[in-house]
Amino acid sequence: MSNKAPNFFRLAVRPKWIGALLLSLAVAALFAALGQWQLDRAFTKDNAKFVSAAQTKQVTLDLSLDTNHAYVVTDRLQNSNKGFWLVANATDQHMRSTTLALGWAPSLEQAEKARTNLMSSMQAQAFLPVTGTYLPSEPPQPADSSKPYLLKSVSLAQLINLYSPNQTMASNSQYLAVAKGDFGLQSISVTYVTPASINWLSAFYFLEWTLFAGFAVFLWWRLVKDEQLRLTAEAQADER
């Protein structure tokens, strides 16, 4: 009976079924590629976008600029380019502090020149009113010991200690990126990050194409198995 009814593997290596296997694998590969395409569409990655502070939701505050307290912050991204911010203290009529990020410079020399111009300026009232975008405080980092005015983060806790080291000062919980740069500085570009998300319809299509790819191989196995069962049945009938 074994000569008339070959087992599954002997049947599967026949040219007809090898050709069918190659075809089913090609179809499965096509379905897998379609599934991968849907998978790429299903998951969107974080996307950083630089937007001018003038294009964001803004607030306007009546502030008096404190020209005695101005600092330069390093490693500030502006349209993917690293540079420097000039930040300074400002107060409202209740002496409540609001830190202002006044503008961006591509080099330390330009930022230091803007700081010098600011600290020698006597026109504090020219900054009233001040329009800009609120940004959250950053974790503090150690300042440059050789240049105490050179900071590595916009940390309000750190800055308040610099503004008023001997007494407590009321402060805004966020700092303000000014919409229009001054003192020869560029307007600050605010970085917004679009969080990753899932497109559930594309995820469903990925699973669907994956099942189709598996079914293409399963169909080949089922056809070979049916052929084996048919030949076995015929062999048993001949023996009778």
PATOR-89605 format. One line per field, with one value per residue (C-alpha): residue number from 1; residue in one letter; x, y, z. Coordinates in Angstrom, 2 decimals, padded with zeros to 5 digits. Example, Ala and Ser with C-alpha at 12.3 -4.5 7.8 and 13.67 -1.06 7.14 Angstrom:
<sites>
seq = c(1|2) $
type = c(A|S) $
u = c(012.30|013.67) $
v = c(-004.50|-001.06) $
w = c(007.80|007.14) $
</sites>
This chain:
<sites>
seq = c(1|2|3|4|5|6|7|8|9|10|11|12|13|14|15|16|17|18|19|20|21|22|23|24|25|26|27|28|29|30|31|32|33|34|35|36|37|38|39|40|41|42|43|44|45|46|47|48|49|50|51|52|53|54|55|56|57|58|59|60|61|62|63|64|65|66|67|68|69|70|71|72|73|74|75|76|77|78|79|80|81|82|83|84|85|86|87|88|89|90|91|92|93|94|95|96|97|98|99|100|101|102|103|104|105|106|107|108|109|110|111|112|113|114|115|116|117|118|119|120|121|122|123|124|125|126|127|128|129|130|131|132|133|134|135|136|137|138|139|140|141|142|143|144|145|146|147|148|149|150|151|152|153|154|155|156|157|158|159|160|161|162|163|164|165|166|167|168|169|170|171|172|173|174|175|176|177|178|179|180|181|182|183|184|185|186|187|188|189|190|191|192|193|194|195|196|197|198|199|200|201|202|203|204|205|206|207|208|209|210|211|212|213|214|215|216|217|218|219|220|221|222|223|224|225|226|227|228|229|230|231|232|233|234|235|236|237|238|239|240) $
type = c(M|S|N|K|A|P|N|F|F|R|L|A|V|R|P|K|W|I|G|A|L|L|L|S|L|A|V|A|A|L|F|A|A|L|G|Q|W|Q|L|D|R|A|F|T|K|D|N|A|K|F|V|S|A|A|Q|T|K|Q|V|T|L|D|L|S|L|D|T|N|H|A|Y|V|V|T|D|R|L|Q|N|S|N|K|G|F|W|L|V|A|N|A|T|D|Q|H|M|R|S|T|T|L|A|L|G|W|A|P|S|L|E|Q|A|E|K|A|R|T|N|L|M|S|S|M|Q|A|Q|A|F|L|P|V|T|G|T|Y|L|P|S|E|P|P|Q|P|A|D|S|S|K|P|Y|L|L|K|S|V|S|L|A|Q|L|I|N|L|Y|S|P|N|Q|T|M|A|S|N|S|Q|Y|L|A|V|A|K|G|D|F|G|L|Q|S|I|S|V|T|Y|V|T|P|A|S|I|N|W|L|S|A|F|Y|F|L|E|W|T|L|F|A|G|F|A|V|F|L|W|W|R|L|V|K|D|E|Q|L|R|L|T|A|E|A|Q|A|D|E|R) $
u = c(000.00|002.89|003.90|000.42|-000.33|002.77|003.10|002.69|006.34|006.91|003.87|004.89|008.24|006.59|007.13|003.45|003.31|006.73|005.44|002.27|004.37|006.46|003.28|001.75|004.97|004.95|001.35|002.16|005.12|002.83|000.30|003.12|004.38|000.89|000.69|004.00|002.76|-000.36|001.78|003.89|000.70|-000.73|001.97|003.01|006.18|006.84|007.28|009.07|007.82|009.39|006.90|007.58|006.37|004.37|002.33|001.32|-001.36|-000.20|-000.74|000.00|001.32|002.16|005.73|008.69|012.00|014.69|017.84|020.07|019.29|019.93|021.37|022.37|021.06|023.03|021.94|018.67|017.26|015.95|014.74|017.16|020.09|021.71|022.15|021.58|018.70|018.81|016.57|015.82|013.65|010.58|008.03|004.40|002.78|002.60|006.35|005.61|008.46|008.05|011.12|011.29|013.05|013.82|015.29|017.68|021.21|023.26|026.51|027.57|029.21|025.92|024.01|026.59|026.45|022.65|022.97|025.37|023.02|020.10|021.87|022.99|019.51|017.49|014.27|012.64|009.20|009.61|008.80|005.29|003.10|004.92|003.34|004.56|003.97|004.11|006.59|007.19|010.17|013.05|015.07|018.04|021.57|024.84|025.90|029.27|031.61|033.79|030.74|027.98|025.55|025.84|023.12|022.28|018.54|015.61|014.90|012.69|013.78|017.41|016.68|014.63|017.61|019.72|017.17|016.66|019.21|018.43|014.64|011.68|010.23|006.79|007.09|005.02|005.04|006.05|008.34|007.36|008.93|008.56|006.87|009.18|012.93|014.76|018.34|019.35|018.02|015.79|012.27|012.26|010.88|008.93|009.33|006.10|006.18|003.25|002.90|002.90|-000.54|-002.17|-004.39|-006.59|-008.05|-004.56|-003.65|-006.72|-005.70|-002.20|-003.69|-005.95|-003.07|-001.04|-003.88|-004.12|-000.37|-000.71|-003.78|-001.90|000.59|-002.14|-004.11|-001.11|-000.79|-004.53|-004.43|-001.46|-003.16|-006.38|-004.38|-002.73|-006.08|-007.51|-004.62|-004.84|-008.53|-007.94|-005.16|-007.41|-010.17|-007.78|-006.75|-010.27) $
v = c(000.00|002.35|002.28|003.26|005.77|007.85|009.62|013.39|014.31|012.06|013.61|017.18|016.93|016.14|018.91|019.85|020.46|022.12|024.59|025.07|025.66|028.33|030.02|029.93|031.36|034.16|034.97|034.80|037.17|039.62|039.48|039.89|042.98|044.45|043.65|045.40|048.45|048.55|048.08|051.10|053.11|051.85|053.34|056.97|058.02|061.13|064.09|067.27|070.45|073.89|076.75|080.42|081.71|084.28|081.43|079.79|080.54|083.74|085.75|089.42|090.56|094.02|093.60|095.69|094.27|093.72|094.64|093.62|089.94|088.59|085.18|083.13|079.58|077.09|074.30|075.84|074.23|076.54|074.68|071.85|074.27|074.66|078.14|080.32|082.08|085.34|085.16|087.85|088.54|090.75|091.71|092.76|095.48|093.03|092.31|088.79|087.43|086.17|084.88|086.02|084.15|087.18|085.60|083.16|083.68|081.23|081.99|082.66|085.94|087.29|086.16|087.80|091.02|091.05|090.50|093.42|095.65|094.59|095.20|098.66|099.55|102.10|101.53|098.82|100.29|099.59|095.95|096.81|095.02|091.75|089.11|085.54|081.84|080.07|077.20|074.81|075.08|072.66|070.56|072.54|071.86|073.18|076.57|077.25|078.09|080.34|082.25|082.27|083.94|080.98|078.42|075.01|075.01|077.35|076.23|078.72|077.42|078.03|081.43|082.70|081.97|084.09|086.91|087.06|084.96|086.47|086.48|084.59|085.94|085.11|083.67|082.55|078.74|078.97|081.20|083.28|082.91|086.41|086.45|089.05|088.92|092.06|093.25|091.78|088.31|086.04|085.15|081.87|078.76|076.58|072.82|070.82|067.03|065.16|061.98|058.54|057.16|053.98|053.75|050.83|050.32|049.87|047.57|045.44|045.31|044.20|041.25|040.49|040.40|038.27|035.73|035.76|035.05|032.10|030.86|030.81|028.28|026.39|026.06|024.40|021.96|021.22|020.49|018.13|016.44|015.99|014.48|012.05|011.05|010.54|008.34|006.38|005.80|004.62|002.26|000.75|000.32|-001.48|-003.87|-004.91) $
w = c(000.00|000.71|-002.97|-004.13|-001.35|-000.62|002.69|002.97|002.53|-000.47|-002.07|-001.20|-003.04|-006.34|-008.93|-008.98|-005.24|-005.09|-007.69|-005.65|-002.52|-004.25|-005.44|-001.95|-000.46|-003.03|-002.15|001.56|001.04|-000.75|002.07|004.63|002.80|002.83|006.53|007.20|005.31|007.47|010.60|009.68|009.27|012.56|014.79|014.44|016.22|018.29|016.01|017.06|015.47|015.86|015.97|016.51|019.85|017.87|016.32|019.59|022.15|023.77|026.91|027.58|030.93|032.27|033.44|034.41|033.25|035.87|033.95|036.86|036.46|032.98|032.09|029.06|028.70|026.57|024.21|023.05|019.90|017.19|014.08|014.92|015.41|018.82|020.21|023.27|024.98|026.84|029.91|032.46|035.45|035.24|037.88|037.87|040.01|042.94|042.66|041.47|039.33|035.78|033.97|030.34|027.55|025.39|022.26|020.63|019.37|017.25|019.12|022.68|021.63|020.27|023.37|025.67|023.65|023.94|027.70|028.01|026.02|028.20|031.49|030.35|029.09|031.04|029.09|031.19|030.59|026.86|027.62|028.86|027.95|027.24|024.97|024.78|025.34|028.68|028.92|031.86|034.17|033.57|036.04|037.40|036.18|037.61|036.26|034.65|037.54|035.34|034.07|036.72|034.32|031.93|032.73|031.27|031.94|032.52|036.06|037.89|041.31|040.36|038.82|041.78|044.03|041.69|041.53|045.31|047.23|050.63|050.71|049.32|046.06|044.69|041.22|038.27|037.96|034.26|032.26|029.25|025.80|024.34|020.94|019.42|019.90|020.97|021.57|018.20|019.05|016.98|018.10|019.96|018.26|020.65|020.25|020.27|020.31|018.81|020.91|019.34|018.53|017.24|014.18|015.23|011.74|010.26|013.17|012.35|008.67|009.74|011.63|008.68|006.16|008.59|008.72|004.94|004.68|007.05|005.21|001.89|003.32|005.14|001.88|000.20|003.12|002.98|-000.76|-000.39|002.55|000.58|-002.28|000.13|001.61|-001.87|-002.94|000.31|-000.21|-003.80|-002.64|000.02|-002.54|-004.93|-002.17|-001.61) $
</sites>
